[in-house]
Amino acid sequence: MKTVIVYTVPGCASCEAIKRFLLASVAAYTEKNVREDPAALAEMQAKANVRIAPVTVIGEEAFYGTFDDQRPLLEAALRHNEA
């Protein structure tokens, strides 16, 4: 199984939706709050080349945008993650 990291900020509806989706998909993940952790922000920017959360990283793949944007990509990545 590849590691899953979700980069979030407080009060972000898409961040919360991604976390709920991952829990419902039985995907364990690590959450990193980029507003409170400058190292996590730098890590997120290095992995995804974006400055705004949410960003979801599965293995070496980074996904960003709203939950609606990320959902089909996350579904596919999680299917491949199980194989």
Secondary structure, DSSP 8 states (H G I E B T S, - for coil): ---EEEEE-TT-HHHHHHHHHHHHTT---EEEETTT-HHHHHHHHHHHS-SSS-EEEETTEEEES-HHHHHHHHHHHHHHHH-
